[in-house]
Amino acid sequence: MASDIYSQNASHPDRFRAEGYAWGILDQGSEWLSILGSHWESIPLPESPDDTVRPGVTVLRGGEPKPYTLAKVRRDGQDIFRVLEVVRTYTPARS
């Protein structure tokens, strides 16, 4: 099941990059970034934070929007991403 968050070009080099930038959910005190869709497809990790795609969905926890974190990460498995550096966070507006 492919998502419509990421490019569907399966041969794109960003899909196989070991380190790069991605948006995801970073729980306080954790060193692991949770990236939407990473459990069913290889997530592209661009070399530049400007080339990342921020998810257009809002994740709620306790009725409040969960912030997204843009981070430089290392891929430690298909859906395991270790945070190397936090670039910025974004909290979606509640609609």
Secondary structure as UniProt FT lines:
FT   TURN            10..11
FT   HELIX           13..16
FT   STRAND          19..25
FT   TURN            28..29
FT   STRAND          32..34
FT   TURN            36..40
FT   HELIX           49..51
FT   STRAND          60..61
FT   TURN            62..63
FT   STRAND          64..65
FT   STRAND          68..77
FT   TURN            78..79
FT   STRAND          80..90
//
